[in-house]
Amino acid sequence: MSSVTTVSFRCSIDSPQIKYQQARRLHWNGVARELGAWKGWGGYYHRRLAEVYQSVVSPGQSVLEVGCARGDLLAALKPSSGVGVDFSEEMINAARQRHPELRFVHADAHALELNEKCDVIILSDLVNDLWDVQTVLHKIGKLTTPRTRIIMNSYSRLWEPVLGIAEWLNLAKPTLHQNWLTVEDMANLLNLADCEVIKQWQEILWPLRTWVLADLCNCFLVKLWPFKHLALTNFIVARPNPRPNPSNQPSSVSVIIPARNEAGNIAEIFRRVPNMGRSTELVFVEGHSRDSTYEAIEAAIAAHPERYCQLLRQNGVGKGDAVRLGFARAKGEMLMILDADLTVPPEDLTRFYEALHSGKGEFINGVRLVYPMEKEAMRFLNLLGNKFFSLAFSWLLGQPIKDTLCGTKVLWKQDYEAIAANRTYFGDFDPFGDFDLIFGAVKLNLKITDLPIRYRERTYGTTNIERWKHGSLLLKMVIFAAKRLKFV
């Protein structure tokens, strides 16, 4: 058993730090007093920032913003409970007047002491102005749960001379001497604060409100090479590193098994699916089979009274519909999908259980494309197509996903319920069911972890995959992901 040593992190305040913070407090108090009459490019820039944050933070979460200024970004996210912190008293006073429905705290981030936990913690254009970024990250680390997401953006160093000229021309708010931290610098500081980066990307190529040109640059070009390297701001989404559970309390598991024309595999499913965690439930969803699949499942359930099972008859069409029905009726804390064709060995489900239960990931995605496959497991053109789509979706989603269509995916039920609650953002678009889950997990900023498996040949029946029809649907999924997740 591994052990974790907790080290308290303390920062001694020396004279240069006091002078540094006093100068900034006076500076930002002055900026706050002038903001009402100030005109410049900052209005468009901050509106675009709010649009980006709205695309990665779902409404109805508890949100803390450190360095909240007048609270406009925090209010734009429509939190269930929102707390803003700023060391400028003038900024906090303005925030309280503008957004009385939110709570604002006058405090220095270096000495932050709040007695609450948050779903999302935001540091927008803050780390460039801090005396000690590591101290602040340690402070906010105390306000996190394993599911908290830390989201930050900071200016790119390439823009240092441009912003200097903009300030001189009174187009940008004046700033004092800044920290110009790279994405690698921030990833390292987050690692020192016991956090890991989930994804990072660039935003805002053209910070001026210019019709057509601004949308072209900031919604499209900035997402592409080489333009992304010229972006004004770098975004990072991070999470606290998973911590060992001292009690190691096992979780209950529901294995959802969509089954259509799979009568010959049912007995093997009962024989080979392992018992996992505190209890393991088998949820069969039979989907308009032409053979005796439903009757085979009924007989197997009767023959195995020691196993807790559900047998559902699908009303809709497609695997996606079957998975949603199974997830809705499942009783376990952990949800797994196992295709009834047994091309993914049921014995491997224990690996998925351990990966999720240990916190190695929050969405465990099976991958068929690492190990060599059995001869008839996947046709050559299907293999090429899967490899192409893995590259496309990894780029579009911002996390490496090597295989989108492996049938086995595992996640916590509470995360699935959050995906389902936010499904209106994507709509009912996915006949496979895989993309509904993957896109939803990305939208929730879940840590996606690929888990390689050895893909097997079918021993009964024929595949339900129609190569060209489903290939065209995959292309539609690429376009859909581009429109809803990448170029927004």
C-alpha positions, 0 to 999 in steps of 0.5 A, a space after each residue: 500500500 502506498 503512503 502519502 506524506 502531507 507537507 504544509 506549505 507556508 510562505 513567509 512575507 518579506 519586505 519586497 513582497 509587501 511593497 509589490 502587493 501594496 503597489 498592485 493594490 493601489 494600481 487596481 483600486 485606481 483602475 476600478 475607479 476609472 473603469 466606468 469611463 474607460 474605452 479601449 479594446 478590453 471590452 471585446 476581449 473580456 466578452 470573448 473570454 466570457 464566451 470561452 469560459 461559458 463553453 467549458 463551464 456548465 451552468 449550475 455549478 459552484 464557482 470560485 473566481 480568484 482575481 474576480 475584478 468587478 465579477 462580470 465573468 463570474 456572473 456570466 457563468 450562471 453558477 448555483 453559488 458564486 464566490 469572487 475574491 479580489 485584493 482590490 477593495 474598489 473592485 470588490 465594492 463595484 462587484 457587489 453593486 453590479 452582481 448582488 446575487 453573488 458573494 464577494 470577498 475582499 482578500 489577498 489570494 496569497 493568504 486565502 482562507 475560505 471554508 468551502 469546496 467548489 466545483 470550478 475554480 477560475 484564475 483569469 488573467 491572474 497568474 501574470 500579476 501574482 507575487 508567488 503563483 505556487 503559494 496561490 495554487 497551494 491555497 486554492 488546492 485546499 478548496 478542491 474536491 477530487 472533482 474540482 476543475 481549476 481553469 485559468 488563462 494567462 497572457 502569452 509572452 509573445 504579446 508582451 510588446 503588443 500589450 505595451 504599445 496598446 497600453 501606451 495608446 490607451 487601448 488596453 488597461 494599464 498593468 504593472 510589471 508582469 510574470 510572463 509564464 509559458 504553458 510549460 511553466 504553469 504545468 510545472 507549477 500545477 504539478 508542484 501544487 499536486 495537480 495535473 493538466 487535463 488539457 490546454 489550448 489557445 484563444 483570441 488572435 484578434 482582440 479588437 471588435 471587428 465584424 467578420 475578422 474577429 469571428 474568423 480569427 477567434 473562432 476558427 484561425 486561432 485553433 489551427 497551426 500555425 496561427 494558434 502559436 500567435 494567440 493572446 491567451 493560453 487556457 489550461 484545465 487542471 484537476 487535483 491529483 487523485 489521492 489514495 482512498 484510506 478506507 479503499 471502500 469498493 464500489 458497486 458496478 453495473 455492466 450494461 450489455 446491449 444484445 441484438 442477435 447474440 443468443 449464442 454468447 449469453 451463456 459465456 457472458 454469465 460465465 466470464 463476467 467477473 464479480 467486481 467491487 461491492 456488487 456486480 449487476 448485469 443489465 441486459 438490453 435486448 434490441 429487436 433480435 431476429 434470433 432467440 436472444 431474449 429467451 436465452 437471457 431469460 433462461 440464463 438469469 433463471 439458471 444463475 440466481 446468485 447473480 443480480 440481473 435486469 433484462 430490459 426490452 429496447 423500445 427505440 433503435 440503435 446501440 446508443 438508445 440501448 445504452 441510455 436505457 441501461 444506464 437509466 435503470 442501472 443501480 450501481 455507482 460505476 457504469 460499464 458497457 460490454 458488447 455482447 459479441 465478446 470481442 472485448 474479453 469480459 475478464 478485462 473489466 477488472 482493469 477498467 474497474 481499477 483504473 476508475 476506482 483508483 482515480 487514474 481517469 474519470 472516463 475509461 475508454 477501451 482501445 483496440 488499436 494498440 495490441 495486434 488483433 486476431 485475424 478476423 477481428 477487424 477488417 483492414 479498411 475498418 482499421 484504417 478508418 478507426 486510426 484516422 478518426 482517432 487522430 481527428 477526434 484527439 485534435 478536436 476534443 483536446 485529449 488523446 483518444 485513440 479509439 472512439 468506437 471500442 464498445 467498452 467505456 466506464 464512468 461513474 454514474 454521477 458523471 453520467 447523470 451530469 452528462 445526461 443533464 447537459 445533453 441539450 447542448 449536443 442534442 440527440 445526435 448519436 446512433 452509436 452512443 459512444 460519442 454522446 458519452 465522449 463529447 459529454 465527458 469532454 464538455 464536463 472536463 473529465 479526465 479521459 484515460 485510454 485502456 488498451 485491450 486485445 480485440 478478439 474475433 467473433 465466435 457467434 453471429 455477424 457484426 452489426 456494423 455497416 462499413 460505409 453507412 457507419 463511416 459516413 456517420 463518423 464523418 458527421 460526428 467529426 463535423 459535429 464535434 468541430 462545430 460544438 466543441 472546437 470552433 466555438 
